[in-house]
Amino acid sequence: MDIRFSGSRSGTAPLTWGQRAIWDTIQKTAPDDHYFNFGRVLKVPRRARPLTVERAVEVLGALVERHGSLRTRLGAGPSQILETSGAIAVTLSAGDPDRLLDTLAERAFDYAGEWPLRVGLVVAGGTVTHIVLVFCHLAADGLGAEAAITDLRLLLLRGAVPGPPPPSPLDLARWQRSEQGLRVARIAAEHWESEYRRIPPTMFDRPVAVPEGPPVWRAQIVSRALDLAVQRIAAVHGVSTSTVLLAASSVLVGAVTGHDVCAMLPIVGNRFRADTANAVTTLSQEGLFVLDLRGDATFADLLRRAKPAALRAYRSAYHDPDDRDRLTARVSRERGAEIHPYCCFNDMRFVDRVDASHDERTVRQAMKETALTWPLSQDRLNCRFCLHVTGEPGGLGVSLTADTRFLPRPAMERYLYDLESLLVEAAFREVLEPVG
């Protein structure tokens, strides 16, 4: 069974800033670049049942026709090639949808030869119960995938999505080369260059171990205590929970590395324009967050510094990767060392909740429930320290993927538990002594 589509547009353009950023990362991670595949499972809404396989395939075709990124492949240069028509194979299964998602995501995409979307349908009793989508990261980021799922749900329930399609990657590439786009890029580049002149060349600059087996590992905690503590701190200080986590993460990176200025690369959604809010494409890029840890600063002091620093980082994320490459090379030559933090932060949640009412006894009791797992290991990663934040049924999920040559596994475990302890302490007392 294939999804056949026939869109209204075709064309070729340079890669967008977001596409170029993720393509550079993919190339540095290959052959382990399946790491960047991700997906969504949509349980078919009750009101849409019974859904036949044939009807599901028809609806998915409409989704691909609406969003040009889902029929865009990598071309020479590199460039992006938007195709008018084609067919995407569908995998049928009678099993667990999450297992089907894992199966569809386990191999890297053929970026030039394969459509950037894999589809699975879970069928029971002759009807489709779940639709599984796996995205190539060149076609969508997390927010883009959510937009695709929203449109798919509307197509199932109403048969159409209201309003014109949002801009395609082809449109975005052309805007980014316009006078307005170049001005946005220039402002972002000025921030990167000024901060690159004062940060440490890299945060994790000294190999400390020779690992046995794969050097890249992921450790993860799911902590209800951390979730409640962060909500309380954010409410008391009038900031987002993401800023609280970014600040605390930077404090501990400084403590681990010995640097008194921490540079971290937060992944920013870049959906500030109204017309791109629901675009199915990859707009996310790295911003540059710099936190000065010097002085006898409490965590409350550092959080006050972090708020404007985070805003500057978010503005710097919508940038031209070519500008960043040029200024990185220039400043690296001037400083006599490669300038790159190799330290990133990705808050993958879509909802931010703050609440100052959580009591200390409940939060400290919840710390006993926190457990750590090791869900991933591999040979290559384009970074040395990657912190991911997710919302999980049992609390806040925080995973640390690191190169164990620079941060061994015991230190990774200690980092995650220290992050929880730091924020629980900060939530329930006025921190008078310096942090670190």
NULUM-653241 format. One record per residue (C-alpha): x, y, z; residue number from 1. Coordinates in steps of 0.02 Angstrom, whole numbers, plus 50000, padded with zeros to 5 digits. Each point is the difference from the previous one (the first is absolute). Last residue first. Layout:
% NULUM-653241
(r (X Y Z) NUM)
...
% end
This chain:
% NULUM-653241
(r (51457 51286 52147) 436)
(r (49869 50119 50071) 435)
(r (50054 50137 50122) 434)
(r (49920 50001 50173) 433)
(r (49837 50086 50041) 432)
(r (49877 49893 49905) 431)
(r (49828 50051 50061) 430)
(r (49922 49832 50032) 429)
(r (49873 49886 49925) 428)
(r (50018 50000 49810) 427)
(r (50189 50022 49997) 426)
(r (50024 49838 50097) 425)
(r (49889 49904 49880) 424)
(r (50090 50081 49854) 423)
(r (50175 49953 50057) 422)
(r (49949 49824 50050) 421)
(r (49921 49960 49830) 420)
(r (50149 50068 49905) 419)
(r (50118 49906 50116) 418)
(r (49908 49838 49958) 417)
(r (50025 50032 49815) 416)
(r (50183 50051 50018) 415)
(r (50042 49850 50111) 414)
(r (49938 49880 49867) 413)
(r (50101 50087 49865) 412)
(r (50153 50001 50114) 411)
(r (49984 49812 50026) 410)
(r (49984 49978 49810) 409)
(r (50158 50095 49956) 408)
(r (49991 50182 49939) 407)
(r (50135 50044 49873) 406)
(r (50040 49826 49931) 405)
(r (49822 49956 50048) 404)
(r (49931 50101 49855) 403)
(r (49832 50052 50069) 402)
(r (49813 49977 49983) 401)
(r (49913 50065 50156) 400)
(r (49815 49967 50021) 399)
(r (49880 50098 50108) 398)
(r (49820 49940 50012) 397)
(r (49889 50103 50114) 396)
(r (49865 49903 50089) 395)
(r (49929 49824 49998) 394)
(r (49895 50019 49842) 393)
(r (50148 50082 49911) 392)
(r (50029 50179 49942) 391)
(r (50166 50011 49911) 390)
(r (50166 50088 50027) 389)
(r (50155 49957 49898) 388)
(r (50179 50039 50053) 387)
(r (50137 49974 49871) 386)
(r (50184 49999 50050) 385)
(r (50144 49954 49884) 384)
(r (49920 50043 49832) 383)
(r (49996 49934 49822) 382)
(r (49968 49824 50061) 381)
(r (50082 49837 49952) 380)
(r (50022 49822 50064) 379)
(r (49833 49960 50081) 378)
(r (49916 49970 50167) 377)
(r (49819 50023 50052) 376)
(r (49871 49969 50137) 375)
(r (50109 50009 50158) 374)
(r (49877 50017 50144) 373)
(r (49990 50104 50160) 372)
(r (49864 49994 50132) 371)
(r (49912 50137 50097) 370)
(r (49866 49936 50119) 369)
(r (50094 50050 50159) 368)
(r (50005 50179 49939) 367)
(r (49810 50004 50014) 366)
(r (50013 50006 50189) 365)
(r (50101 50160 49984) 364)
(r (49867 50078 49890) 363)
(r (49854 49953 50111) 362)
(r (50087 50063 50157) 361)
(r (50050 50164 49918) 360)
(r (49826 50053 49947) 359)
(r (49946 50037 49821) 358)
(r (49900 50162 49996) 357)
(r (50114 50105 49888) 356)
(r (49933 49928 49838) 355)
(r (50069 50023 49825) 354)
(r (49951 49896 49848) 353)
(r (50083 50013 49829) 352)
(r (49926 49896 49859) 351)
(r (50087 49943 49839) 350)
(r (50143 49904 50079) 349)
(r (50158 49961 49900) 348)
(r (50119 50107 50103) 347)
(r (50165 49973 49909) 346)
(r (50163 50054 50079) 345)
(r (50169 49990 49914) 344)
(r (50186 49994 50044) 343)
(r (50132 49982 49865) 342)
(r (50042 50183 50042) 341)
(r (50091 50035 49836) 340)
(r (50148 50115 49974) 339)
(r (50151 49910 49927) 338)
(r (50159 50073 50074) 337)
(r (50127 50135 49955) 336)
(r (49890 50143 50058) 335)
(r (50010 50096 49835) 334)
(r (49988 49843 49895) 333)
(r (49850 49938 50100) 332)
(r (49919 50172 49983) 331)
(r (50013 49992 49810) 330)
(r (49947 49817 49981) 329)
(r (49851 50024 50116) 328)
(r (49955 50161 49908) 327)
(r (49994 49910 49833) 326)
(r (49907 49847 50064) 325)
(r (49870 50107 50089) 324)
(r (49967 50104 49845) 323)
(r (49981 49840 49898) 322)
(r (49880 49932 50132) 321)
(r (49884 50149 49968) 320)
(r (49911 50043 50161) 319)
(r (49835 49981 50091) 318)
(r (50079 49943 50164) 317)
(r (50071 50169 50048) 316)
(r (49832 50066 50060) 315)
(r (49977 49851 50116) 314)
(r (50175 50023 50073) 313)
(r (49970 50184 50035) 312)
(r (49840 49955 50092) 311)
(r (50092 49867 50099) 310)
(r (50134 50124 50053) 309)
(r (49864 50120 50057) 308)
(r (49928 49865 50117) 307)
(r (50164 49918 50050) 306)
(r (50069 50145 50098) 305)
(r (49850 49999 50117) 304)
(r (50016 49811 50013) 303)
(r (50182 50021 50048) 302)
(r (49953 50113 50145) 301)
(r (49865 49878 50059) 300)
(r (50129 49860 49989) 299)
(r (50111 50100 50116) 298)
(r (50148 50094 49930) 297)
(r (50162 50033 50091) 296)
(r (50087 50055 49842) 295)
(r (50020 49917 49830) 294)
(r (49869 49890 49919) 293)
(r (49977 50104 49843) 292)
(r (49866 49916 49895) 291)
(r (50009 49992 49810) 290)
(r (49859 49930 49894) 289)
(r (50033 49983 49813) 288)
(r (49852 49945 49894) 287)
(r (49994 49836 49907) 286)
(r (49871 49975 49864) 285)
(r (49821 49943 49984) 284)
(r (49910 50046 49838) 283)
(r (49979 49826 49928) 282)
(r (49841 49992 49899) 281)
(r (49814 49975 50025) 280)
(r (49949 50181 50023) 279)
(r (49871 50035 50135) 278)
(r (50082 50152 50080) 277)
(r (50085 50050 49837) 276)
(r (49873 50129 49942) 275)
(r (49991 50082 50171) 274)
(r (50188 50033 50006) 273)
(r (50086 49950 50162) 272)
(r (50015 49816 49960) 271)
(r (50187 49989 50029) 270)
(r (49986 49836 50101) 269)
(r (50161 50027 50099) 268)
(r (50126 49864 50044) 267)
(r (50106 50067 50142) 266)
(r (50189 50007 49969) 265)
(r (50094 50024 50163) 264)
(r (50145 50112 50046) 263)
(r (50050 50005 50184) 262)
(r (50116 50131 50071) 261)
(r (50093 49951 50160) 260)
(r (50070 49843 49920) 259)
(r (50050 49856 50117) 258)
(r (49924 49867 49887) 257)
(r (49884 49914 50123) 256)
(r (49954 50157 50099) 255)
(r (49971 50101 49842) 254)
(r (49893 49862 49929) 253)
(r (49905 50001 50165) 252)
(r (49960 50185 49991) 251)
(r (49954 49984 49816) 250)
(r (49872 49864 50037) 249)
(r (49926 50106 50138) 248)
(r (49980 50150 49884) 247)
(r (49925 49897 49858) 246)
(r (49882 49912 50120) 245)
(r (49935 50163 50074) 244)
(r (49987 50077 49826) 243)
(r (49897 49851 49942) 242)
(r (49886 50017 50151) 241)
(r (49958 50173 49938) 240)
(r (50037 50153 50106) 239)
(r (49905 50098 50132) 238)
(r (50116 49961 50146) 237)
(r (49873 49918 50116) 236)
(r (49905 49912 49860) 235)
(r (50158 49934 49915) 234)
(r (50070 49938 50165) 233)
(r (49838 49908 50042) 232)
(r (49983 49917 49830) 231)
(r (50183 49947 50007) 230)
(r (49974 49918 50170) 229)
(r (49845 49906 49944) 228)
(r (50083 49928 49844) 227)
(r (50161 49959 50091) 226)
(r (49904 49905 50133) 225)
(r (49901 49904 49869) 224)
(r (50164 49939 49927) 223)
(r (50029 49893 49847) 222)
(r (50187 49975 49983) 221)
(r (50096 49959 49843) 220)
(r (50178 49952 49954) 219)
(r (50056 49995 49819) 218)
(r (50167 49932 49942) 217)
(r (50128 50043 49866) 216)
(r (50172 49917 50010) 215)
(r (49942 49829 49938) 214)
(r (50100 49858 50081) 213)
(r (50127 50027 50138) 212)
(r (50027 50184 50029) 211)
(r (50168 50087 50012) 210)
(r (49979 50136 50130) 209)
(r (50034 50183 50040) 208)
(r (50000 50087 49831) 207)
(r (50019 50187 50033) 206)
(r (49904 50140 49916) 205)
(r (49820 49973 50054) 204)
(r (49939 50180 49995) 203)
(r (50085 50056 49841) 202)
(r (50099 50154 49951) 201)
(r (49948 50077 50167) 200)
(r (49881 50146 49968) 199)
(r (50055 50181 49975) 198)
(r (50032 50024 49813) 197)
(r (49866 49877 49949) 196)
(r (49873 50110 50089) 195)
(r (50033 50150 49887) 194)
(r (50001 49893 49842) 193)
(r (49841 49905 50039) 192)
(r (49904 50158 50044) 191)
(r (50055 50091 49841) 190)
(r (49951 49848 49897) 189)
(r (49821 50009 50065) 188)
(r (49983 50182 49947) 187)
(r (50070 49958 49827) 186)
(r (49882 49853 49975) 185)
(r (49846 50105 50037) 184)
(r (50062 50133 49876) 183)
(r (50030 49866 49867) 182)
(r (49821 49939 50021) 181)
(r (49930 50175 49977) 180)
(r (50104 50031 49844) 179)
(r (49945 49834 49926) 178)
(r (50108 49843 50002) 177)
(r (49908 49931 50152) 176)
(r (49834 50034 49913) 175)
(r (50051 49888 49852) 174)
(r (50051 49857 50114) 173)
(r (49838 50018 50098) 172)
(r (49892 49985 49844) 171)
(r (50088 49840 49943) 170)
(r (49989 49932 50178) 169)
(r (49812 50017 49981) 168)
(r (49901 50145 50071) 167)
(r (49835 49955 50088) 166)
(r (49861 49920 49899) 165)
(r (49845 50107 49972) 164)
(r (49857 49998 50124) 163)
(r (49897 49861 50076) 162)
(r (50064 49821 49999) 161)
(r (49884 49877 49915) 160)
(r (49902 49836 50022) 159)
(r (49928 50054 50166) 158)
(r (50052 49866 50124) 157)
(r (50138 49908 49908) 156)
(r (50065 50155 49913) 155)
(r (49996 50095 50163) 154)
(r (50102 49863 50087) 153)
(r (50127 50003 49859) 152)
(r (50014 50189 50014) 151)
(r (50037 49988 50186) 150)
(r (50124 49859 49970) 149)
(r (50092 50103 49869) 148)
(r (50008 50150 50117) 147)
(r (50071 49889 50137) 146)
(r (50133 49938 49878) 145)
(r (50047 50180 49959) 144)
(r (50017 50037 50186) 143)
(r (50120 49853 50020) 142)
(r (50102 50039 49844) 141)
(r (49948 49960 49823) 140)
(r (50061 49957 49825) 139)
(r (50189 49995 50023) 138)
(r (49971 49906 50163) 137)
(r (49931 49853 49904) 136)
(r (49832 49964 50077) 135)
(r (49920 49839 50062) 134)
(r (49810 49996 49999) 133)
(r (49894 49864 50081) 132)
(r (49811 49998 49975) 131)
(r (49902 49901 50129) 130)
(r (49835 49903 50004) 129)
(r (49977 49964 49815) 128)
(r (49852 49885 49967) 127)
(r (49987 49820 49940) 126)
(r (49986 49924 50173) 125)
(r (50162 50080 50055) 124)
(r (50118 50100 49890) 123)
(r (50152 50101 50052) 122)
(r (50053 50111 49856) 121)
(r (50181 50049 49968) 120)
(r (50070 50148 49907) 119)
(r (50176 50058 49962) 118)
(r (50027 50182 49950) 117)
(r (50150 50085 49919) 116)
(r (49973 49917 49829) 115)
(r (50151 49894 49957) 114)
(r (50135 50023 49867) 113)
(r (50092 50157 50051) 112)
(r (49990 49985 50189) 111)
(r (50011 49811 50009) 110)
(r (49934 50000 50177) 109)
(r (50094 49918 50144) 108)
(r (49937 49837 50073) 107)
(r (49910 49970 50165) 106)
(r (49856 50120 49975) 105)
(r (49874 49883 49916) 104)
(r (50035 49863 50127) 103)
(r (49986 50118 50148) 102)
(r (49834 50067 49936) 101)
(r (49935 49823 49976) 100)
(r (50048 49961 50180) 99)
(r (49903 50153 50056) 98)
(r (49850 49945 49896) 97)
(r (49994 49826 50082) 96)
(r (49948 49866 49877) 95)
(r (49881 49968 49855) 94)
(r (50114 50084 49875) 93)
(r (49993 50079 49828) 92)
(r (50149 50095 49929) 91)
(r (49957 50134 49872) 90)
(r (50108 50045 49849) 89)
(r (50004 50181 49945) 88)
(r (49950 50042 49821) 87)
(r (50042 50145 49885) 86)
(r (49942 50169 49937) 85)
(r (50048 50183 49992) 84)
(r (50177 49989 50066) 83)
(r (50090 50132 50104) 82)
(r (50189 49985 49981) 81)
(r (50108 50075 50136) 80)
(r (50183 50042 49972) 79)
(r (50170 49934 50049) 78)
(r (50081 50040 49879) 77)
(r (49913 49850 49926) 76)
(r (49824 49960 50057) 75)
(r (49918 49946 50163) 74)
(r (49818 49954 49992) 73)
(r (49836 50095 50020) 72)
(r (49833 49909 49999) 71)
(r (49965 50016 50187) 70)
(r (50071 50178 50000) 69)
(r (49864 50052 49877) 68)
(r (49862 49986 50128) 67)
(r (49823 49997 49929) 66)
(r (50032 49859 49873) 65)
(r (50079 49892 50136) 64)
(r (49849 50023 50113) 63)
(r (49879 49963 49857) 62)
(r (50093 49838 49964) 61)
(r (49985 49955 50183) 60)
(r (49812 50017 49987) 59)
(r (49993 49885 49848) 58)
(r (50110 49870 50086) 57)
(r (49886 50002 50152) 56)
(r (49847 49978 49888) 55)
(r (50075 49847 49917) 54)
(r (50055 49926 50165) 53)
(r (49823 50017 50064) 52)
(r (49954 50116 50142) 51)
(r (49846 49950 50101) 50)
(r (50017 50116 50088) 49)
(r (50030 50187 49987) 48)
(r (49898 50046 50154) 47)
(r (50110 49886 50107) 46)
(r (50155 50095 49948) 45)
(r (50133 49890 49920) 44)
(r (50143 49985 50124) 43)
(r (50139 50104 49926) 42)
(r (50178 49939 50029) 41)
(r (50141 50123 49970) 40)
(r (50176 49983 49936) 39)
(r (50184 50036 50012) 38)
(r (50154 49970 49895) 37)
(r (50152 50097 50062) 36)
(r (50094 49851 50075) 35)
(r (49980 49914 49829) 34)
(r (50156 50103 49970) 33)
(r (50113 49866 50073) 32)
(r (50097 49983 49835) 31)
(r (50006 50149 50004) 30)
(r (50008 50124 50146) 29)
(r (50098 50141 49917) 28)
(r (49894 49987 49842) 27)
(r (49839 50008 50100) 26)
(r (50058 50156 50093) 25)
(r (50041 50091 49839) 24)
(r (49831 49948 49930) 23)
(r (49914 50063 50158) 22)
(r (50073 50174 49981) 21)
(r (49974 50006 49812) 20)
(r (49818 49951 50017) 19)
(r (49970 50132 50132) 18)
(r (50084 50137 49899) 17)
(r (49899 49949 49847) 16)
(r (50082 49893 49867) 15)
(r (50025 50081 49830) 14)
(r (49851 49991 49882) 13)
(r (49921 49881 49876) 12)
(r (49820 49993 49940) 11)
(r (49833 49914 50002) 10)
(r (49824 50057 50037) 9)
(r (49819 49940 49994) 8)
(r (50023 49834 50088) 7)
(r (49956 49827 49936) 6)
(r (50010 49864 50132) 5)
(r (49992 49812 50006) 4)
(r (50016 49915 50168) 3)
(r (50047 49821 49959) 2)
(r (49930 49830 50051) 1)
% end
